Amino acid sequence: MALLTHLWTTTAATVLDVLPIVAILVFFQIAVIRRRPPNLRRMVYGFVYVLLGLTLFLVGLEEALFPIGEIMARQLTDPDFLGIDAVGVSWQDYLWVFAFAAAIGFATTIAEPSLIAVAVKANQVSGGTISVWGLRITVAIGVATGVSLGTFRIVTGTPLHWYIIAGYAALILQTMRAVRVAAPIVPLAYDSGGVTTSTVTVPLVAALGLGLASTIPGRSPVIDGFGLIAFASLFPMISVLGYADLSAWRRRRRRARDAEQQGRKT
Amino acid sequence: MLAGFLSLLRMVAGSLRDLAPILLVIGFFQIAVLQQPLPHVERIAVGVVLVMIGLTLFIQGLEMGLFPIGEAMAQALARKGSLAWLLAFAFCLGFGTTAAEPALIAVAAKAARAMADAGVIAADEAAQASYALGLRVTVALSVGASLVLGVFRILKGWPVHVLIIGGYLIVVVLTFFAPPEIIGVAYDSGGVTTSTVTVPLVTALGVGLASSIRGRNPLTDGFGLIAFASMFPMIFVMLYGMAV
């Protein structure tokens, strides 16, 4: 019964959430384009599928995975579990927290629907050169690194902006290199930063940040609790550009080796 | 009939694979690290089934609905040849989808409380509510503006990295002038603006536009809109923090 109520309220919330989008699409279709789009019926069915799918997805997450994830985040950051007292916190005591942050960052990113959408589109547009799973795993590694480093920052209490600025500097250097060796991937790499932080990742990562900030003495949840999401969107850009660079390098090396073998044959 | 059933089964299995890492992580940490039994196993099972069906439907609907809608509208507006309508569409899509975004509403309320605690704004309810609303409108405006610039970039064929690097330099410079309480909020606001329905639509808009303009490549020119939509809010929120 509670599940049915939950289903119903989530459906209502999702519909309300999507209403402005539908209104904009319908307005431009009727007032500006003034032509019936091809396969209208199929599109409407598709939209309904998306709504229904998103609702079931959210209800399932909220029923099962978010509560456990949040309890676990709280238990892992509990000073009793970590075996520390209030004074003299050292970051070595938090190794399990960093491991959990990385693992949950990776796992939630693999399940992130927005990332699936972008990966599918990138695969189609690139004619199959960019593999759906390759992109998803690379982005997930980026999020794992980012969230883990973000929890390290909360534990050590170092200023957020130094990490972010260092990350941007790395990103700028990588971009300057990527423009020469792997230019087509650059816009996609930037996009993968924005899509990682959506329905699945944000609630669990936010719970982790809040749990940490409220159990470590001297941290404030309202100031130190923020910022984890920024890590989760910065590092995927770095990991995707890094992967593009790596595969460009491997391609070059293979070509050089082939050329060498060719030379030996003749 | 059988073929249809088999392909459905394959899709549901695919969704299970998407979900497996979360289940493994939660199971491992619960049993091996925290050394506790999994609570409410039947509730988890129901939830996992719902998530699997939901993800399958979503991916199906993506290919049938959101991608074709975004691409068809981008192409129709491009064919119409009216720059003003195209930019208006981009702005409305950005503003409309962000203003009502639940994640943003939550972050704005939290930020208002943080600012009241820090004594930047008055601690009463009305001041916090108006601060939160102002923040939401700021972020929504910034996402609208970012899509306008992003679409304009596709039309002009400007390289995305120059604009993005320039934008991040502005972010870094503003960080030193904005009040410290707003910085975490500003950095996070870039991540929360892109919802699950917006991302496929905006991606399809960019790719559809790039593929309908001669001389543009859907991969190099079509992507990048989401990057703008994640960067602009950081700049606008820090400016808002400095102005208020």
Boltz contact constraints between the chains, C-beta under 6 A:
constraints:
  - contact:
      token1: [A, 18]
      token2: [B, 197]
      max_distance: 6.0
  - contact:
      token1: [A, 20]
      token2: [B, 96]
      max_distance: 6.0
  - contact:
      token1: [A, 20]
      token2: [B, 100]
      max_distance: 6.0
  - contact:
      token1: [A, 21]
      token2: [B, 97]
      max_distance: 6.0
  - contact:
      token1: [A, 24]
      token2: [B, 92]
      max_distance: 6.0
  - contact:
      token1: [A, 24]
      token2: [B, 93]
      max_distance: 6.0
  - contact:
      token1: [A, 24]
      token2: [B, 96]
      max_distance: 6.0
  - contact:
      token1: [A, 28]
      token2: [B, 89]
      max_distance: 6.0
  - contact:
      token1: [A, 32]
      token2: [B, 85]
      max_distance: 6.0
  - contact:
      token1: [A, 33]
      token2: [B, 76]
      max_distance: 6.0
  - contact:
      token1: [A, 37]
      token2: [B, 72]
      max_distance: 6.0
  - contact:
      token1: [A, 42]
      token2: [B, 64]
      max_distance: 6.0
  - contact:
      token1: [A, 43]
      token2: [B, 65]
      max_distance: 6.0
  - contact:
      token1: [A, 43]
      token2: [B, 68]
      max_distance: 6.0
  - contact:
      token1: [A, 43]
      token2: [B, 69]
      max_distance: 6.0
  - contact:
      token1: [A, 46]
      token2: [B, 61]
      max_distance: 6.0
  - contact:
      token1: [A, 46]
      token2: [B, 64]
      max_distance: 6.0
  - contact:
      token1: [A, 46]
      token2: [B, 65]
      max_distance: 6.0
  - contact:
      token1: [A, 47]
      token2: [B, 65]
      max_distance: 6.0
  - contact:
      token1: [A, 49]
      token2: [B, 57]
      max_distance: 6.0
  - contact:
      token1: [A, 49]
      token2: [B, 60]
      max_distance: 6.0
  - contact:
      token1: [A, 49]
      token2: [B, 61]
      max_distance: 6.0
  - contact:
      token1: [A, 50]
      token2: [B, 58]
      max_distance: 6.0
  - contact:
      token1: [A, 50]
      token2: [B, 61]
      max_distance: 6.0
  - contact:
      token1: [A, 50]
      token2: [B, 65]
      max_distance: 6.0
  - contact:
      token1: [A, 50]
      token2: [B, 66]
      max_distance: 6.0
  - contact:
      token1: [A, 52]
      token2: [B, 57]
      max_distance: 6.0
  - contact:
      token1: [A, 53]
      token2: [B, 54]
      max_distance: 6.0
  - contact:
      token1: [A, 53]
      token2: [B, 57]
      max_distance: 6.0
  - contact:
      token1: [A, 53]
      token2: [B, 58]
      max_distance: 6.0
  - contact:
      token1: [A, 53]
      token2: [B, 61]
      max_distance: 6.0
  - contact:
      token1: [A, 54]
      token2: [B, 58]
      max_distance: 6.0
  - contact:
      token1: [A, 56]
      token2: [B, 50]
      max_distance: 6.0
  - contact:
      token1: [A, 56]
      token2: [B, 53]
      max_distance: 6.0
  - contact:
      token1: [A, 56]
      token2: [B, 54]
      max_distance: 6.0
  - contact:
      token1: [A, 57]
      token2: [B, 51]
      max_distance: 6.0
  - contact:
      token1: [A, 57]
      token2: [B, 54]
      max_distance: 6.0
  - contact:
      token1: [A, 57]
      token2: [B, 55]
      max_distance: 6.0
  - contact:
      token1: [A, 59]
      token2: [B, 50]
      max_distance: 6.0
  - contact:
      token1: [A, 60]
      token2: [B, 47]
      max_distance: 6.0
  - contact:
      token1: [A, 60]
      token2: [B, 50]
      max_distance: 6.0
  - contact:
      token1: [A, 60]
      token2: [B, 51]
      max_distance: 6.0
  - contact:
      token1: [A, 60]
      token2: [B, 54]
      max_distance: 6.0
  - contact:
      token1: [A, 61]
      token2: [B, 51]
      max_distance: 6.0
  - contact:
      token1: [A, 63]
      token2: [B, 47]
      max_distance: 6.0
  - contact:
      token1: [A, 64]
      token2: [B, 43]
      max_distance: 6.0
  - contact:
      token1: [A, 64]
      token2: [B, 44]
      max_distance: 6.0
  - contact:
      token1: [A, 64]
      token2: [B, 47]
      max_distance: 6.0
  - contact:
      token1: [A, 68]
      token2: [B, 26]
      max_distance: 6.0
  - contact:
      token1: [A, 72]
      token2: [B, 29]
      max_distance: 6.0
  - contact:
      token1: [A, 75]
      token2: [B, 34]
      max_distance: 6.0
  - contact:
      token1: [A, 96]
      token2: [B, 33]
      max_distance: 6.0
  - contact:
      token1: [A, 100]
      token2: [B, 29]
      max_distance: 6.0
  - contact:
      token1: [A, 103]
      token2: [B, 25]
      max_distance: 6.0
  - contact:
      token1: [A, 104]
      token2: [B, 25]
      max_distance: 6.0
  - contact:
      token1: [A, 107]
      token2: [B, 21]
      max_distance: 6.0
  - contact:
      token1: [A, 107]
      token2: [B, 22]
      max_distance: 6.0
  - contact:
      token1: [A, 107]
      token2: [B, 25]
      max_distance: 6.0
  - contact:
      token1: [A, 110]
      token2: [B, 18]
      max_distance: 6.0
  - contact:
      token1: [A, 110]
      token2: [B, 21]
      max_distance: 6.0
  - contact:
      token1: [A, 111]
      token2: [B, 18]
      max_distance: 6.0
  - contact:
      token1: [A, 111]
      token2: [B, 19]
      max_distance: 6.0
  - contact:
      token1: [A, 111]
      token2: [B, 22]
      max_distance: 6.0
  - contact:
      token1: [A, 113]
      token2: [B, 58]
      max_distance: 6.0
  - contact:
      token1: [A, 113]
      token2: [B, 196]
      max_distance: 6.0
  - contact:
      token1: [A, 114]
      token2: [B, 196]
      max_distance: 6.0
  - contact:
      token1: [A, 114]
      token2: [B, 199]
      max_distance: 6.0
  - contact:
      token1: [A, 117]
      token2: [B, 62]
      max_distance: 6.0
  - contact:
      token1: [A, 117]
      token2: [B, 199]
      max_distance: 6.0
  - contact:
      token1: [A, 117]
      token2: [B, 200]
      max_distance: 6.0
  - contact:
      token1: [A, 118]
      token2: [B, 203]
      max_distance: 6.0
  - contact:
      token1: [A, 121]
      token2: [B, 203]
      max_distance: 6.0
  - contact:
      token1: [A, 125]
      token2: [B, 207]
      max_distance: 6.0
  - contact:
      token1: [A, 125]
      token2: [B, 218]
      max_distance: 6.0
  - contact:
      token1: [A, 125]
      token2: [B, 219]
      max_distance: 6.0
  - contact:
      token1: [A, 126]
      token2: [B, 219]
      max_distance: 6.0
  - contact:
      token1: [A, 160]
      token2: [B, 184]
      max_distance: 6.0
  - contact:
      token1: [A, 161]
      token2: [B, 175]
      max_distance: 6.0
  - contact:
      token1: [A, 165]
      token2: [B, 172]
      max_distance: 6.0
  - contact:
      token1: [A, 168]
      token2: [B, 168]
      max_distance: 6.0
  - contact:
      token1: [A, 172]
      token2: [B, 165]
      max_distance: 6.0
  - contact:
      token1: [A, 175]
      token2: [B, 161]
      max_distance: 6.0
  - contact:
      token1: [A, 184]
      token2: [B, 219]
      max_distance: 6.0
  - contact:
      token1: [A, 184]
      token2: [B, 220]
      max_distance: 6.0
  - contact:
      token1: [A, 186]
      token2: [B, 161]
      max_distance: 6.0
  - contact:
      token1: [A, 187]
      token2: [B, 160]
      max_distance: 6.0
  - contact:
      token1: [A, 187]
      token2: [B, 223]
      max_distance: 6.0
  - contact:
      token1: [A, 187]
      token2: [B, 224]
      max_distance: 6.0
  - contact:
      token1: [A, 188]
      token2: [B, 223]
      max_distance: 6.0
  - contact:
      token1: [A, 190]
      token2: [B, 164]
      max_distance: 6.0
  - contact:
      token1: [A, 190]
      token2: [B, 227]
      max_distance: 6.0
  - contact:
      token1: [A, 191]
      token2: [B, 223]
      max_distance: 6.0
  - contact:
      token1: [A, 191]
      token2: [B, 226]
      max_distance: 6.0
  - contact:
      token1: [A, 191]
      token2: [B, 227]
      max_distance: 6.0
  - contact:
      token1: [A, 193]
      token2: [B, 230]
      max_distance: 6.0
  - contact:
      token1: [A, 194]
      token2: [B, 194]
      max_distance: 6.0
  - contact:
      token1: [A, 194]
      token2: [B, 226]
      max_distance: 6.0
  - contact:
      token1: [A, 194]
      token2: [B, 230]
      max_distance: 6.0
  - contact:
      token1: [A, 195]
      token2: [B, 199]
      max_distance: 6.0
  - contact:
      token1: [A, 197]
      token2: [B, 191]
      max_distance: 6.0
  - contact:
      token1: [A, 198]
      token2: [B, 196]
      max_distance: 6.0
  - contact:
      token1: [A, 199]
      token2: [B, 196]
      max_distance: 6.0
  - contact:
      token1: [A, 202]
      token2: [B, 103]
      max_distance: 6.0
  - contact:
      token1: [A, 222]
      token2: [B, 114]
      max_distance: 6.0
  - contact:
      token1: [A, 226]
      token2: [B, 184]
      max_distance: 6.0
  - contact:
      token1: [A, 226]
      token2: [B, 185]
      max_distance: 6.0
  - contact:
      token1: [A, 226]
      token2: [B, 188]
      max_distance: 6.0
  - contact:
      token1: [A, 227]
      token2: [B, 184]
      max_distance: 6.0
  - contact:
      token1: [A, 227]
      token2: [B, 187]
      max_distance: 6.0
  - contact:
      token1: [A, 229]
      token2: [B, 188]
      max_distance: 6.0
  - contact:
      token1: [A, 229]
      token2: [B, 191]
      max_distance: 6.0
  - contact:
      token1: [A, 230]
      token2: [B, 187]
      max_distance: 6.0
  - contact:
      token1: [A, 230]
      token2: [B, 188]
      max_distance: 6.0
  - contact:
      token1: [A, 233]
      token2: [B, 191]
      max_distance: 6.0
